[in-house]
């Protein structure tokens, strides 16, 4: 059992950069756009946002460093797309944390119930 906890702890630590990258409103908006519309160029990503292309590029680089997005050249443009596997891993970590909290709360309820 300690071995699996250790592996889980390492996996969660590996995901810290993912959660840090998602902790910004602009980056969350970019993730939502890429989720809803698929791969997009910088021009398409900045459409409707109150920030410059350079600012969006900086946010995309942070997300790229966290493994959330990747880019590819398509003609003269760079097209950005989500790394869906990385988001799925983050979701799995949140699910694990949620289950652990549910179990702890259930134990607390049983303990409090015995005291009454």
N, C-alpha and C positions, 0 to 999 in steps of 0.2 A: 504493500500500500504506500509506503513512503516514496517509493520510486515513481509511482504515478503522480503523486502530489508534486514531486520535484519536476517532472516533465510538464505538468500543468502550470507550475509556477514559471518555468522557462518560457512556455508558450505565451503566457499572459505578459511576461516582461517583453517578449518579442513584439507583442501587439501594442505596447505603450506608445510607440511613435504613430501608430494608426489612430489611437484615441486622441492623442495630442493634435494630430492634423485635422481631425474631425471637430475639434473644439473651437473652431472659428466659424462664424456665421457665413462669411463669404465662401469659404471652402465647402461648407454644407450646401450652399446654393449651387455651387459648381457640381457637386456630387449629384444633387437632385436633377440638374439639367442633363448631365451625362447619363443618369439612370433613365430619365424619361425620353431623351432624344437620341441616345446612342453617341457614337464618336462625333466630335465637333471640332472645328477649327477655332483658333483664338478669336477670330472675327465673330463667329457665331456665339461663342461663349460670352463675349463681352456685350453682345447685343442686349440692351435693356438693363445692364448693370451700371451703377453710378461710379464706376472706377475705370481706370485706363487699362489698355491691353498689357502694358508693362506690369501693372499691379496684379492682373489676373495671371500673367506668366509666373510671377513670384509665388503666388498661391499654388499654382500647378506644380512648381518645382518642389515645394514643401510636400505636397501630396505624392509626388513621384518618389521623393526620398523615403517616404513612409510606405511605398509599395502600393499606393491606392490607384494610381493612374500610370499610363504609359503613353508615349507619343510615337508617331511615325510620320515620315515625310510622304505627302501625297501631292505630287507636283511641286509647286512653290510654297505650299502651306504645310504646317504641322497640324496633324489631327490628333486630338487627345481622346482617350477612352479609359473607362474604369477597369481596374483589375478586380473583377467581381469576387475572385477567390479570397482576396484580402478582406473585403467587406464581410464575406461569409464567415471567415475565421473570427472577426471581431464580434459578429452576432453570436457565434457559438460561445465565446468567452462571456458575453453578457448573459446568455442563457444559463451557463454554469454558475455564475455569480448569483443569479436570481434563484436557482434551485437551492443553492447553499443557504441563502438568506431565508427562503421559505422553510427549510428544514430547521434552522436555528429558531425561527419564530414559533414553529410548531412545538419544539422542545420547551421553549419559554412558556407557551400557553399551557402545556401539560404540567410544568412545574408550578405555575401560578394556580392552576386548577387544584393541585394537590394541597396547596397551602390554605385554600379557602375551605 
